[in-house]
Amino acid sequence: MSKTQSWNLNWIEYVYYKNKKIWYKQYWYTVLVYPAFELIPTFPFPKFWKRDFWAVMRLAKKFNADIVNTHTRFFLTSLLGGIFAKCNHIKRVHIEHGSDYVKVSAWWKNKIAYIYDKIVGVRIFKAADFIIPISDACKEFIEKKLLKRNIRGKNWKDAQVICRWLEISKELPISEDLHKKFPNKLILWFVGRLYKRKNVDSLIRAYYDIDSRIAEKIQIVIVWEWEDMERLKKMDKRNQIYFTWWKLSLDALSLQQQFDIHIHSSSPGWWLATTLLQAMSFGCMIIATPNEWAKEVIKNNYNGILVKDDSVGSIKQWILLGIEHLSNKENWAKINKHIIETQFDWEKNIKKYFLLYENLLHE
Protein backbone atom coordinates (compact mmCIF):
# COMPACT_ATOMS: atom_id res chain seq x y z
CA MET A 1 0.00 0.00 0.00
CA SER A 2 1.29 3.45 -0.91
CA LYS A 3 1.70 6.00 1.87
CA THR A 4 -0.43 8.31 -0.27
CA GLN A 5 -3.48 6.06 0.07
CA SER A 6 -6.13 7.18 2.49
CA TRP A 7 -6.25 5.28 5.78
CA ASN A 8 -9.03 5.14 8.29
CA LEU A 9 -7.06 6.11 11.39
CA ASN A 10 -9.94 5.15 13.69
CA TRP A 11 -10.32 1.60 12.40
CA ILE A 12 -8.70 -1.13 14.45
CA GLU A 13 -9.61 -4.77 15.07
CA TYR A 14 -8.53 -6.46 18.28
CA VAL A 15 -8.06 -10.19 18.79
CA TYR A 16 -8.30 -11.67 22.27
CA TYR A 17 -7.09 -14.90 23.87
CA LYS A 18 -8.77 -15.77 27.16
CA ASN A 19 -9.95 -12.17 27.58
CA LYS A 20 -6.48 -10.78 26.91
CA LYS A 21 -5.57 -8.72 23.87
CA ILE A 22 -2.81 -10.55 22.02
CA TRP A 23 -2.89 -8.92 18.62
CA TYR A 24 -4.59 -6.31 16.47
CA LYS A 25 -5.07 -5.35 12.83
CA GLN A 26 -4.73 -1.80 11.56
CA TYR A 27 -4.11 -0.32 8.09
CA TRP A 28 -2.59 -3.23 6.10
CA TYR A 29 -0.64 -4.90 8.91
CA THR A 30 -1.17 -7.13 11.95
CA VAL A 31 0.61 -6.64 15.29
CA LEU A 32 1.18 -9.52 17.70
CA VAL A 33 1.57 -8.49 21.34
CA TYR A 34 3.26 -11.12 23.48
CA PRO A 35 3.29 -10.84 27.29
CA ALA A 36 6.48 -9.28 28.64
CA PHE A 37 7.95 -7.30 31.52
CA GLU A 38 10.66 -4.63 31.52
CA LEU A 39 13.92 -6.16 32.68
CA ILE A 40 15.28 -2.61 32.63
CA PRO A 41 13.38 0.49 31.38
CA THR A 42 12.36 0.14 27.69
CA PHE A 43 13.88 -3.37 27.50
CA PRO A 44 10.96 -5.84 27.51
CA PHE A 45 11.66 -9.48 28.35
CA PRO A 46 9.14 -12.03 27.00
CA LYS A 47 7.18 -14.11 29.52
CA PHE A 48 7.86 -17.34 27.64
CA TRP A 49 6.49 -19.39 30.55
CA LYS A 50 3.00 -17.98 29.95
CA ARG A 51 0.36 -19.70 27.81
CA ASP A 52 -0.43 -16.36 26.18
CA PHE A 53 3.11 -16.17 24.82
CA TRP A 54 2.84 -19.51 23.06
CA ALA A 55 -0.60 -18.61 21.76
CA VAL A 56 1.00 -15.62 20.03
CA MET A 57 3.74 -17.87 18.58
CA ARG A 58 1.13 -20.26 17.19
CA LEU A 59 -0.72 -17.38 15.58
CA ALA A 60 2.54 -16.11 14.07
CA LYS A 61 3.18 -19.51 12.53
CA LYS A 62 -0.21 -19.43 10.78
CA PHE A 63 0.91 -16.47 8.69
CA ASN A 64 3.17 -18.81 6.68
CA ALA A 65 5.62 -15.94 6.22
CA ASP A 66 8.20 -15.98 3.43
CA ILE A 67 10.64 -13.83 5.41
CA VAL A 68 11.10 -12.94 9.07
CA ASN A 69 12.44 -9.41 9.42
CA THR A 70 14.18 -8.36 12.64
CA HIS A 71 15.50 -4.94 13.70
CA THR A 72 18.43 -3.93 15.95
CA ARG A 73 20.45 -6.60 17.72
CA PHE A 74 19.71 -5.33 21.26
CA PHE A 75 15.97 -5.89 21.10
CA LEU A 76 15.08 -9.39 22.24
CA THR A 77 12.56 -9.53 19.40
CA SER A 78 15.60 -9.95 17.11
CA LEU A 79 16.73 -13.03 19.04
CA LEU A 80 13.17 -14.32 19.26
CA GLY A 81 12.59 -13.70 15.55
CA GLY A 82 15.74 -15.61 14.69
CA ILE A 83 14.70 -18.62 16.77
CA PHE A 84 11.20 -18.51 15.25
CA ALA A 85 12.62 -18.38 11.70
CA LYS A 86 14.98 -21.29 12.32
CA CYS A 87 12.33 -23.49 13.92
CA ASN A 88 9.92 -22.85 11.05
CA HIS A 89 12.49 -22.95 8.22
CA ILE A 90 11.86 -19.35 7.15
CA LYS A 91 14.49 -17.03 5.70
CA ARG A 92 15.46 -14.13 7.94
CA VAL A 93 16.63 -10.63 7.13
CA HIS A 94 18.10 -8.51 9.91
CA ILE A 95 18.13 -4.71 9.71
CA GLU A 96 20.79 -3.24 11.98
CA HIS A 97 20.76 0.35 13.25
CA GLY A 98 23.70 0.37 15.68
CA SER A 99 27.17 1.67 14.88
CA ASP A 100 29.00 1.09 18.18
CA TYR A 101 28.87 -0.71 21.49
CA VAL A 102 26.36 0.59 24.03
CA LYS A 103 27.57 3.49 26.20
CA VAL A 104 25.44 4.72 29.12
CA SER A 105 26.28 6.30 32.48
CA ALA A 106 26.77 3.05 34.46
CA TRP A 107 29.97 1.14 33.60
CA TRP A 108 28.43 -2.19 34.62
CA LYS A 109 25.56 -1.72 32.16
CA ASN A 110 28.12 -1.10 29.42
CA LYS A 111 29.95 -4.28 30.42
CA ILE A 112 26.77 -6.37 30.33
CA ALA A 113 25.86 -4.87 26.94
CA TYR A 114 29.34 -5.70 25.59
CA ILE A 115 29.08 -9.32 26.73
CA TYR A 116 25.57 -9.52 25.21
CA ASP A 117 26.98 -8.18 21.92
CA LYS A 118 29.78 -10.74 21.79
CA ILE A 119 27.50 -13.68 22.56
CA VAL A 120 23.96 -12.88 21.41
CA GLY A 121 24.49 -9.93 19.04
CA VAL A 122 27.06 -11.77 16.93
CA ARG A 123 24.81 -14.83 16.79
CA ILE A 124 21.87 -12.73 15.56
CA PHE A 125 24.04 -11.56 12.65
CA LYS A 126 25.57 -14.92 11.76
CA ALA A 127 22.22 -16.72 11.74
CA ALA A 128 20.61 -14.20 9.37
CA ASP A 129 20.29 -14.95 5.66
CA PHE A 130 20.92 -11.31 4.89
CA ILE A 131 21.90 -8.23 6.90
CA ILE A 132 20.95 -4.68 5.95
CA PRO A 133 22.94 -1.92 7.68
CA ILE A 134 21.18 1.43 7.54
CA SER A 135 24.37 3.49 7.21
CA ASP A 136 28.00 3.14 6.16
CA ALA A 137 29.07 3.60 9.80
CA CYS A 138 26.79 0.75 10.83
CA LYS A 139 28.18 -1.50 8.09
CA GLU A 140 31.76 -0.72 9.14
CA PHE A 141 31.02 -1.45 12.82
CA ILE A 142 29.45 -4.84 12.06
CA GLU A 143 32.22 -5.82 9.67
CA LYS A 144 35.26 -4.73 11.69
CA LYS A 145 34.19 -5.13 15.32
CA LEU A 146 31.47 -7.76 15.50
CA LEU A 147 31.82 -10.24 12.65
CA LYS A 148 35.34 -9.88 11.23
CA ARG A 149 34.50 -12.43 8.52
CA ASN A 150 31.96 -13.29 5.85
CA ILE A 151 28.49 -14.58 6.74
CA ARG A 152 27.56 -18.04 5.44
CA GLY A 153 29.80 -17.58 2.42
CA LYS A 154 28.11 -14.34 1.37
CA ASN A 155 30.37 -11.42 0.50
CA TRP A 156 29.72 -8.99 3.37
CA LYS A 157 31.25 -6.10 1.42
CA ASP A 158 28.38 -6.39 -1.06
CA ALA A 159 25.81 -5.83 1.69
CA GLN A 160 23.44 -3.11 0.63
CA VAL A 161 23.11 -0.02 2.82
CA ILE A 162 19.51 1.17 2.87
CA CYS A 163 18.83 4.36 4.81
CA ARG A 164 15.85 4.71 7.08
CA TRP A 165 13.03 6.94 5.93
CA LEU A 166 11.62 10.07 7.47
CA GLU A 167 8.02 11.18 7.48
CA ILE A 168 6.92 14.34 9.29
CA SER A 169 3.38 15.62 9.48
CA LYS A 170 2.96 18.87 7.55
CA GLU A 171 0.36 20.11 10.02
CA LEU A 172 2.06 20.50 13.38
CA PRO A 173 0.20 22.25 16.19
CA ILE A 174 2.00 25.08 17.97
CA SER A 175 1.62 23.95 21.56
CA GLU A 176 4.13 26.51 22.86
CA ASP A 177 5.54 29.56 21.06
CA LEU A 178 9.21 29.69 22.01
CA HIS A 179 9.88 33.05 20.37
CA LYS A 180 7.12 34.63 22.45
CA LYS A 181 8.40 32.89 25.55
CA PHE A 182 11.96 34.03 24.85
CA PRO A 183 11.69 37.26 22.79
CA ASN A 184 14.79 38.50 20.97
CA LYS A 185 16.64 35.29 21.78
CA LEU A 186 18.44 32.92 19.44
CA ILE A 187 17.00 29.45 20.15
CA LEU A 188 19.58 26.66 20.43
CA TRP A 189 18.20 23.29 21.23
CA PHE A 190 18.75 19.63 21.94
CA VAL A 191 16.05 16.98 21.81
CA GLY A 192 16.36 13.32 22.73
CA ARG A 193 16.80 10.88 25.55
CA LEU A 194 19.04 12.40 28.18
CA TYR A 195 21.75 9.88 28.93
CA LYS A 196 25.54 9.92 28.84
CA ARG A 197 26.12 9.12 25.17
CA LYS A 198 24.05 12.15 24.10
CA ASN A 199 26.75 14.33 25.74
CA VAL A 200 24.33 17.10 26.76
CA ASP A 201 26.59 17.93 29.70
CA SER A 202 29.24 19.19 27.25
CA LEU A 203 26.63 21.43 25.62
CA ILE A 204 25.69 22.90 29.02
CA ARG A 205 29.35 23.45 29.98
CA ALA A 206 30.04 25.05 26.60
CA TYR A 207 27.12 27.44 27.08
CA TYR A 208 28.34 28.46 30.54
CA ASP A 209 31.85 29.07 29.12
CA ILE A 210 30.61 31.49 26.47
CA ASP A 211 31.11 35.20 27.12
CA SER A 212 28.12 36.50 29.09
CA ARG A 213 27.41 39.23 26.49
CA ILE A 214 26.87 36.53 23.86
CA ALA A 215 25.23 34.02 26.20
CA GLU A 216 22.48 36.49 27.12
CA LYS A 217 21.39 36.54 23.47
CA ILE A 218 21.02 32.73 23.44
CA GLN A 219 18.32 30.48 24.88
CA ILE A 220 19.20 26.80 25.29
CA VAL A 221 16.12 24.54 25.13
CA ILE A 222 16.45 20.87 26.09
CA VAL A 223 13.51 18.66 25.17
CA TRP A 224 12.75 15.29 26.77
CA GLU A 225 14.12 13.42 29.77
CA TRP A 226 15.91 10.19 30.81
CA GLU A 227 18.38 8.89 33.37
CA ASP A 228 20.67 11.98 33.25
CA MET A 229 17.87 14.51 33.69
CA GLU A 230 18.49 15.37 37.35
CA ARG A 231 22.26 15.50 36.92
CA LEU A 232 21.94 17.90 33.99
CA LYS A 233 19.49 20.10 35.90
CA LYS A 234 22.05 20.48 38.69
CA MET A 235 24.65 21.61 36.14
CA ASP A 236 22.39 24.54 35.20
CA LYS A 237 23.45 26.48 38.30
CA ARG A 238 21.89 29.79 37.26
CA ASN A 239 18.65 28.27 35.90
CA GLN A 240 19.28 29.70 32.44
CA ILE A 241 18.38 26.59 30.44
CA TYR A 242 14.78 25.69 29.62
CA PHE A 243 14.14 21.99 30.30
CA THR A 244 10.77 21.00 28.84
CA TRP A 245 10.76 17.51 30.39
CA TRP A 246 8.95 14.73 28.52
CA LYS A 247 6.97 15.68 25.42
CA LEU A 248 4.70 13.78 23.08
CA SER A 249 6.22 13.27 19.63
CA LEU A 250 4.05 15.90 17.90
CA ASP A 251 4.69 18.43 20.67
CA ALA A 252 8.45 17.85 20.40
CA LEU A 253 8.28 18.35 16.63
CA SER A 254 6.23 21.49 17.15
CA LEU A 255 9.02 22.90 19.32
CA GLN A 256 11.78 21.72 17.01
CA GLN A 257 10.45 23.51 13.95
CA GLN A 258 10.82 26.82 15.85
CA PHE A 259 14.51 26.38 16.64
CA ASP A 260 17.20 28.47 15.02
CA ILE A 261 20.14 26.16 15.72
CA HIS A 262 20.02 22.40 16.29
CA ILE A 263 22.82 21.02 18.49
CA HIS A 264 23.80 17.40 17.82
CA SER A 265 26.21 16.92 20.74
CA SER A 266 26.46 13.11 20.72
CA SER A 267 29.50 11.05 21.65
CA PRO A 268 30.34 7.91 19.58
CA GLY A 269 27.45 5.48 19.63
CA TRP A 270 24.41 3.97 18.06
CA TRP A 271 22.40 5.08 15.06
CA LEU A 272 21.74 8.24 13.11
CA ALA A 273 19.50 10.33 15.33
CA THR A 274 16.01 10.89 13.95
CA THR A 275 16.07 14.32 15.59
CA LEU A 276 19.03 15.34 13.40
CA LEU A 277 17.15 14.31 10.25
CA GLN A 278 14.10 16.21 11.50
CA ALA A 279 16.20 19.33 12.04
CA MET A 280 17.55 19.01 8.49
CA SER A 281 13.99 18.70 7.19
CA PHE A 282 12.85 21.77 9.16
CA GLY A 283 15.72 23.90 7.85
CA CYS A 284 17.46 24.51 11.19
CA MET A 285 21.09 25.56 11.27
CA ILE A 286 22.96 22.34 12.17
CA ILE A 287 25.91 22.15 14.55
CA ALA A 288 26.94 18.52 14.95
CA THR A 289 29.68 16.31 16.31
CA PRO A 290 30.67 13.66 13.73
CA ASN A 291 29.19 10.93 15.94
CA GLU A 292 26.02 8.85 15.54
CA TRP A 293 26.67 8.97 11.77
CA ALA A 294 26.17 12.74 11.56
CA LYS A 295 29.27 12.97 9.39
CA GLU A 296 27.44 10.92 6.74
CA VAL A 297 24.80 13.61 6.24
CA ILE A 298 26.53 16.82 7.41
CA LYS A 299 29.59 18.20 5.61
CA ASN A 300 31.37 21.10 7.28
CA ASN A 301 30.56 24.50 5.73
CA TYR A 302 28.48 22.77 3.03
CA ASN A 303 25.18 22.08 4.77
CA GLY A 304 26.04 22.72 8.41
CA ILE A 305 28.91 22.89 10.87
CA LEU A 306 30.64 19.63 11.73
CA VAL A 307 32.42 19.84 15.08
CA LYS A 308 35.86 18.17 15.34
CA ASP A 309 34.90 16.08 18.39
CA ASP A 310 32.47 15.97 21.33
CA SER A 311 34.60 18.02 23.75
CA VAL A 312 33.37 21.15 25.56
CA GLY A 313 35.94 23.29 23.78
CA SER A 314 34.93 22.14 20.30
CA ILE A 315 31.21 22.59 20.94
CA LYS A 316 31.78 26.08 22.41
CA GLN A 317 33.95 27.14 19.46
CA TRP A 318 31.45 25.97 16.87
CA ILE A 319 28.44 27.47 18.63
CA LEU A 320 30.15 30.84 18.31
CA LEU A 321 31.00 30.17 14.64
CA GLY A 322 27.43 28.99 14.02
CA ILE A 323 26.06 32.29 15.32
CA GLU A 324 28.49 34.16 13.07
CA HIS A 325 27.44 32.11 10.03
CA LEU A 326 23.66 32.30 10.45
CA SER A 327 23.52 33.99 7.05
CA ASN A 328 24.25 30.54 5.54
CA LYS A 329 21.17 29.02 7.18
CA GLU A 330 18.78 29.49 4.26
CA ASN A 331 21.15 28.05 1.65
CA TRP A 332 22.13 25.11 3.86
CA ALA A 333 18.44 24.44 4.57
CA LYS A 334 17.81 23.92 0.83
CA ILE A 335 20.67 21.41 0.63
CA ASN A 336 19.45 19.53 3.71
CA LYS A 337 15.89 19.28 2.46
CA HIS A 338 17.21 17.84 -0.81
CA ILE A 339 19.25 15.24 1.12
CA ILE A 340 16.17 14.19 3.10
CA GLU A 341 14.03 13.96 -0.04
CA THR A 342 16.55 11.85 -1.98
CA GLN A 343 18.23 9.61 0.62
CA PHE A 344 15.45 9.23 3.20
CA ASP A 345 12.36 9.00 1.03
CA TRP A 346 9.78 6.41 2.16
CA GLU A 347 8.76 5.06 -1.25
CA LYS A 348 12.27 4.91 -2.72
CA ASN A 349 13.68 2.96 0.21
CA ILE A 350 10.69 0.62 0.47
CA LYS A 351 11.25 -0.34 -3.19
CA LYS A 352 14.86 -1.20 -2.37
CA TYR A 353 13.68 -3.53 0.40
CA PHE A 354 11.09 -5.13 -1.88
CA LEU A 355 13.65 -5.88 -4.61
CA LEU A 356 16.10 -7.30 -2.08
CA TYR A 357 13.46 -9.59 -0.57
CA GLU A 358 12.32 -10.71 -3.99
CA ASN A 359 15.88 -11.66 -4.99
CA LEU A 360 16.44 -13.47 -1.69
CA LEU A 361 13.33 -15.62 -2.18
CA HIS A 362 14.42 -16.61 -5.69
CA GLU A 363 17.92 -17.71 -4.70
C-alpha positions as CSV (number, residue, x, y, z in Angstrom):
1,M,0.0,0.0,0.0
2,S,1.3,3.4,-0.9
3,K,1.7,6.0,1.9
4,T,-0.4,8.3,-0.3
5,Q,-3.5,6.1,0.1
6,S,-6.1,7.2,2.5
7,W,-6.2,5.3,5.8
8,N,-9.0,5.1,8.3
9,L,-7.1,6.1,11.4
10,N,-9.9,5.1,13.7
11,W,-10.3,1.6,12.4
12,I,-8.7,-1.1,14.5
13,E,-9.6,-4.8,15.1
14,Y,-8.5,-6.5,18.3
15,V,-8.1,-10.2,18.8
16,Y,-8.3,-11.7,22.3
17,Y,-7.1,-14.9,23.9
18,K,-8.8,-15.8,27.2
19,N,-10.0,-12.2,27.6
20,K,-6.5,-10.8,26.9
21,K,-5.6,-8.7,23.9
22,I,-2.8,-10.6,22.0
23,W,-2.9,-8.9,18.6
24,Y,-4.6,-6.3,16.5
25,K,-5.1,-5.3,12.8
26,Q,-4.7,-1.8,11.6
27,Y,-4.1,-0.3,8.1
28,W,-2.6,-3.2,6.1
29,Y,-0.6,-4.9,8.9
30,T,-1.2,-7.1,11.9
31,V,0.6,-6.6,15.3
32,L,1.2,-9.5,17.7
33,V,1.6,-8.5,21.3
34,Y,3.3,-11.1,23.5
35,P,3.3,-10.8,27.3
36,A,6.5,-9.3,28.6
37,F,7.9,-7.3,31.5
38,E,10.7,-4.6,31.5
39,L,13.9,-6.2,32.7
40,I,15.3,-2.6,32.6
41,P,13.4,0.5,31.4
42,T,12.4,0.1,27.7
43,F,13.9,-3.4,27.5
44,P,11.0,-5.8,27.5
45,F,11.7,-9.5,28.3
46,P,9.1,-12.0,27.0
47,K,7.2,-14.1,29.5
48,F,7.9,-17.3,27.6
49,W,6.5,-19.4,30.6
50,K,3.0,-18.0,30.0
51,R,0.4,-19.7,27.8
52,D,-0.4,-16.4,26.2
53,F,3.1,-16.2,24.8
54,W,2.8,-19.5,23.1
55,A,-0.6,-18.6,21.8
56,V,1.0,-15.6,20.0
57,M,3.7,-17.9,18.6
58,R,1.1,-20.3,17.2
59,L,-0.7,-17.4,15.6
60,A,2.5,-16.1,14.1
61,K,3.2,-19.5,12.5
62,K,-0.2,-19.4,10.8
63,F,0.9,-16.5,8.7
64,N,3.2,-18.8,6.7
65,A,5.6,-15.9,6.2
66,D,8.2,-16.0,3.4
67,I,10.6,-13.8,5.4
68,V,11.1,-12.9,9.1
69,N,12.4,-9.4,9.4
70,T,14.2,-8.4,12.6
71,H,15.5,-4.9,13.7
72,T,18.4,-3.9,16.0
73,R,20.5,-6.6,17.7
74,F,19.7,-5.3,21.3
75,F,16.0,-5.9,21.1
76,L,15.1,-9.4,22.2
77,T,12.6,-9.5,19.4
78,S,15.6,-10.0,17.1
79,L,16.7,-13.0,19.0
80,L,13.2,-14.3,19.3
81,G,12.6,-13.7,15.5
82,G,15.7,-15.6,14.7
83,I,14.7,-18.6,16.8
84,F,11.2,-18.5,15.2
85,A,12.6,-18.4,11.7
86,K,15.0,-21.3,12.3
87,C,12.3,-23.5,13.9
88,N,9.9,-22.9,11.1
89,H,12.5,-23.0,8.2
90,I,11.9,-19.3,7.2
91,K,14.5,-17.0,5.7
92,R,15.5,-14.1,7.9
93,V,16.6,-10.6,7.1
94,H,18.1,-8.5,9.9
95,I,18.1,-4.7,9.7
96,E,20.8,-3.2,12.0
97,H,20.8,0.3,13.3
98,G,23.7,0.4,15.7
99,S,27.2,1.7,14.9
100,D,29.0,1.1,18.2
101,Y,28.9,-0.7,21.5
102,V,26.4,0.6,24.0
103,K,27.6,3.5,26.2
104,V,25.4,4.7,29.1
105,S,26.3,6.3,32.5
106,A,26.8,3.0,34.5
107,W,30.0,1.1,33.6
108,W,28.4,-2.2,34.6
109,K,25.6,-1.7,32.2
110,N,28.1,-1.1,29.4
111,K,30.0,-4.3,30.4
112,I,26.8,-6.4,30.3
113,A,25.9,-4.9,26.9
114,Y,29.3,-5.7,25.6
115,I,29.1,-9.3,26.7
116,Y,25.6,-9.5,25.2
117,D,27.0,-8.2,21.9
118,K,29.8,-10.7,21.8
119,I,27.5,-13.7,22.6
120,V,24.0,-12.9,21.4
121,G,24.5,-9.9,19.0
122,V,27.1,-11.8,16.9
123,R,24.8,-14.8,16.8
124,I,21.9,-12.7,15.6
125,F,24.0,-11.6,12.6
126,K,25.6,-14.9,11.8
127,A,22.2,-16.7,11.7
128,A,20.6,-14.2,9.4
129,D,20.3,-15.0,5.7
130,F,20.9,-11.3,4.9
131,I,21.9,-8.2,6.9
132,I,20.9,-4.7,6.0
133,P,22.9,-1.9,7.7
134,I,21.2,1.4,7.5
135,S,24.4,3.5,7.2
136,D,28.0,3.1,6.2
137,A,29.1,3.6,9.8
138,C,26.8,0.7,10.8
139,K,28.2,-1.5,8.1
140,E,31.8,-0.7,9.1
141,F,31.0,-1.5,12.8
142,I,29.4,-4.8,12.1
143,E,32.2,-5.8,9.7
144,K,35.3,-4.7,11.7
145,K,34.2,-5.1,15.3
146,L,31.5,-7.8,15.5
147,L,31.8,-10.2,12.6
148,K,35.3,-9.9,11.2
149,R,34.5,-12.4,8.5
150,N,32.0,-13.3,5.9
151,I,28.5,-14.6,6.7
152,R,27.6,-18.0,5.4
153,G,29.8,-17.6,2.4
154,K,28.1,-14.3,1.4
155,N,30.4,-11.4,0.5
156,W,29.7,-9.0,3.4
157,K,31.2,-6.1,1.4
158,D,28.4,-6.4,-1.1
159,A,25.8,-5.8,1.7
160,Q,23.4,-3.1,0.6
161,V,23.1,0.0,2.8
162,I,19.5,1.2,2.9
163,C,18.8,4.4,4.8
164,R,15.8,4.7,7.1
165,W,13.0,6.9,5.9
166,L,11.6,10.1,7.5
167,E,8.0,11.2,7.5
168,I,6.9,14.3,9.3
169,S,3.4,15.6,9.5
170,K,3.0,18.9,7.6
171,E,0.4,20.1,10.0
172,L,2.1,20.5,13.4
173,P,0.2,22.2,16.2
174,I,2.0,25.1,18.0
175,S,1.6,23.9,21.6
176,E,4.1,26.5,22.9
177,D,5.5,29.6,21.1
178,L,9.2,29.7,22.0
179,H,9.9,33.0,20.4
180,K,7.1,34.6,22.4
181,K,8.4,32.9,25.5
182,F,12.0,34.0,24.8
183,P,11.7,37.3,22.8
184,N,14.8,38.5,21.0
185,K,16.6,35.3,21.8
186,L,18.4,32.9,19.4
187,I,17.0,29.5,20.1
188,L,19.6,26.7,20.4
189,W,18.2,23.3,21.2
190,F,18.8,19.6,21.9
191,V,16.1,17.0,21.8
192,G,16.4,13.3,22.7
193,R,16.8,10.9,25.6
194,L,19.0,12.4,28.2
195,Y,21.7,9.9,28.9
196,K,25.5,9.9,28.8
197,R,26.1,9.1,25.2
198,K,24.1,12.1,24.1
199,N,26.7,14.3,25.7
200,V,24.3,17.1,26.8
201,D,26.6,17.9,29.7
202,S,29.2,19.2,27.2
203,L,26.6,21.4,25.6
204,I,25.7,22.9,29.0
205,R,29.4,23.4,30.0
206,A,30.0,25.1,26.6
207,Y,27.1,27.4,27.1
208,Y,28.3,28.5,30.5
209,D,31.8,29.1,29.1
210,I,30.6,31.5,26.5
211,D,31.1,35.2,27.1
212,S,28.1,36.5,29.1
213,R,27.4,39.2,26.5
214,I,26.9,36.5,23.9
215,A,25.2,34.0,26.2
216,E,22.5,36.5,27.1
217,K,21.4,36.5,23.5
218,I,21.0,32.7,23.4
219,Q,18.3,30.5,24.9
220,I,19.2,26.8,25.3
221,V,16.1,24.5,25.1
222,I,16.5,20.9,26.1
223,V,13.5,18.7,25.2
224,W,12.7,15.3,26.8
225,E,14.1,13.4,29.8
226,W,15.9,10.2,30.8
227,E,18.4,8.9,33.4
228,D,20.7,12.0,33.2
229,M,17.9,14.5,33.7
230,E,18.5,15.4,37.3
231,R,22.3,15.5,36.9
232,L,21.9,17.9,34.0
233,K,19.5,20.1,35.9
234,K,22.1,20.5,38.7
235,M,24.6,21.6,36.1
236,D,22.4,24.5,35.2
237,K,23.5,26.5,38.3
238,R,21.9,29.8,37.3
239,N,18.7,28.3,35.9
240,Q,19.3,29.7,32.4
241,I,18.4,26.6,30.4
242,Y,14.8,25.7,29.6
243,F,14.1,22.0,30.3
244,T,10.8,21.0,28.8
245,W,10.8,17.5,30.4
246,W,9.0,14.7,28.5
247,K,7.0,15.7,25.4
248,L,4.7,13.8,23.1
249,S,6.2,13.3,19.6
250,L,4.0,15.9,17.9
251,D,4.7,18.4,20.7
252,A,8.5,17.9,20.4
253,L,8.3,18.4,16.6
254,S,6.2,21.5,17.2
255,L,9.0,22.9,19.3
256,Q,11.8,21.7,17.0
257,Q,10.4,23.5,13.9
258,Q,10.8,26.8,15.9
259,F,14.5,26.4,16.6
260,D,17.2,28.5,15.0
261,I,20.1,26.2,15.7
262,H,20.0,22.4,16.3
263,I,22.8,21.0,18.5
264,H,23.8,17.4,17.8
265,S,26.2,16.9,20.7
266,S,26.5,13.1,20.7
267,S,29.5,11.0,21.7
268,P,30.3,7.9,19.6
269,G,27.4,5.5,19.6
270,W,24.4,4.0,18.1
271,W,22.4,5.1,15.1
272,L,21.7,8.2,13.1
273,A,19.5,10.3,15.3
274,T,16.0,10.9,14.0
275,T,16.1,14.3,15.6
276,L,19.0,15.3,13.4
277,L,17.2,14.3,10.3
278,Q,14.1,16.2,11.5
279,A,16.2,19.3,12.0
280,M,17.5,19.0,8.5
281,S,14.0,18.7,7.2
282,F,12.8,21.8,9.2
283,G,15.7,23.9,7.8
284,C,17.5,24.5,11.2
285,M,21.1,25.6,11.3
286,I,23.0,22.3,12.2
287,I,25.9,22.1,14.5
288,A,26.9,18.5,15.0
289,T,29.7,16.3,16.3
290,P,30.7,13.7,13.7
291,N,29.2,10.9,15.9
292,E,26.0,8.8,15.5
293,W,26.7,9.0,11.8
294,A,26.2,12.7,11.6
295,K,29.3,13.0,9.4
296,E,27.4,10.9,6.7
297,V,24.8,13.6,6.2
298,I,26.5,16.8,7.4
299,K,29.6,18.2,5.6
300,N,31.4,21.1,7.3
301,N,30.6,24.5,5.7
302,Y,28.5,22.8,3.0
303,N,25.2,22.1,4.8
304,G,26.0,22.7,8.4
305,I,28.9,22.9,10.9
306,L,30.6,19.6,11.7
307,V,32.4,19.8,15.1
308,K,35.9,18.2,15.3
309,D,34.9,16.1,18.4
310,D,32.5,16.0,21.3
311,S,34.6,18.0,23.8
312,V,33.4,21.1,25.6
313,G,35.9,23.3,23.8
314,S,34.9,22.1,20.3
315,I,31.2,22.6,20.9
316,K,31.8,26.1,22.4
317,Q,34.0,27.1,19.5
318,W,31.4,26.0,16.9
319,I,28.4,27.5,18.6
320,L,30.1,30.8,18.3
321,L,31.0,30.2,14.6
322,G,27.4,29.0,14.0
323,I,26.1,32.3,15.3
324,E,28.5,34.2,13.1
325,H,27.4,32.1,10.0
326,L,23.7,32.3,10.4
327,S,23.5,34.0,7.1
328,N,24.2,30.5,5.5
329,K,21.2,29.0,7.2
330,E,18.8,29.5,4.3
331,N,21.2,28.0,1.7
332,W,22.1,25.1,3.9
333,A,18.4,24.4,4.6
334,K,17.8,23.9,0.8
335,I,20.7,21.4,0.6
336,N,19.5,19.5,3.7
337,K,15.9,19.3,2.5
338,H,17.2,17.8,-0.8
339,I,19.2,15.2,1.1
340,I,16.2,14.2,3.1
341,E,14.0,14.0,0.0
342,T,16.6,11.9,-2.0
343,Q,18.2,9.6,0.6
344,F,15.5,9.2,3.2
345,D,12.4,9.0,1.0
346,W,9.8,6.4,2.2
347,E,8.8,5.1,-1.2
348,K,12.3,4.9,-2.7
349,N,13.7,3.0,0.2
350,I,10.7,0.6,0.5
351,K,11.2,-0.3,-3.2
352,K,14.9,-1.2,-2.4
353,Y,13.7,-3.5,0.4
354,F,11.1,-5.1,-1.9
355,L,13.6,-5.9,-4.6
356,L,16.1,-7.3,-2.1
357,Y,13.5,-9.6,-0.6
358,E,12.3,-10.7,-4.0
359,N,15.9,-11.7,-5.0
360,L,16.4,-13.5,-1.7
361,L,13.3,-15.6,-2.2
362,H,14.4,-16.6,-5.7
363,E,17.9,-17.7,-4.7
